[in-house]
Amino acid sequence: LAWQPRASYSDITYDFADGIARIAINRPHKRNAFRPETVSQLIDAMHRAQFDREVGVIVLTGAGHEAFCSGGDQTVRGDDGGYHDEDGTPHLNVLDLQMQIRRCPKPVVAMIAGYAIGGGHVLHLVCDLSIAADNARFGQTGPRVGSFDAGLGAGLLARTIGMKKAKEIWLLCRQYDAKQALDMGLVNTVVPLAELEEETVRWCQDMLRLSPMALRMIKAGFNADTDGLAGIQELAGNATGLFYMSEEGLEGRNAWLEKRAPDFAKYRRRP
Ligand code: 2NE
């Protein structure tokens, strides 16, 4: 595709082509580890892609072929419970990013070459689909480096690949190759590295031909139980949006604007 940059950041790139936004962590010298600034920029880019009417699908990836993402940048992890930004404020907000990916009404596809490790592994996990190159490697390192993601990193992993395997990944901190990941249902497909982007774009194009509203609703439906009331809220918000477009919903608004009693009698109660 003829990718065009649509925004400029220090830690990530943001490109667009043919209905697809491609967001890439651009810190290959650190295996695309994220620091607070990286996460802030990813949040901004996700917001941009969500609100860009030309974007139908979002691809999340890492620059280069060595890594998708190696998690939190350990060199800026302070002693005070956070990762330090350039001003010295401890925060990371990667959990906000995880939820943003889940709440995004557009499909988000992880395109993985090389390592998806630690918090980087959780990032691909929270994406809707994962397309892996044959050089991809997966794993959690938290218990080795004094960290853990006991939220989506644990629970969603268990829901994705099963409890025993999820516990194995966290409790042993081993690495798994692309074939193992495919076999355990951690990724959707594995392709030769040279074909990774072409294959990812093909999957995106398939989704771009489908109903955006149907994709939006089914994504919210898949996330609803895991996200609890907040997930139901997302699904319910989408339902409200659809109701607003119906004659019955518009009758309520119009009656209020016209200062008359609404006439809902003409709308059938469906069995
Ligand atoms: C990713 C991995 C397995 C790659 O190994 P390899 O051998 O290909 O590369 P190497 O030499 O380890 O790394 C290349 C450069 O990238 C830096 C390294 O320090 C090295 O820099 P130089 O020595 O050349 O200067 N680098 C790699 N990962 C980094 C990182 N996460 N932070 C800062 N610099 C990093 C191997 O590098 C590896 O195992 N990396 C560490 C993975 C890790 O433990 N990540 C943190 C997990 S905790 C987390 O992400 C997290 C969470 O659990 C909960 C909430 C939020 C975050």
Residues whose N, C-alpha, C, O or C-beta is under 5 A from the ligand:
A	BS01	2NE	H29 K30 R31 A33 S70 G71 G72 D73 Q74 T75 Y115 I117 G118 G119 G120 T141 G142 V145 S147 F148 D149
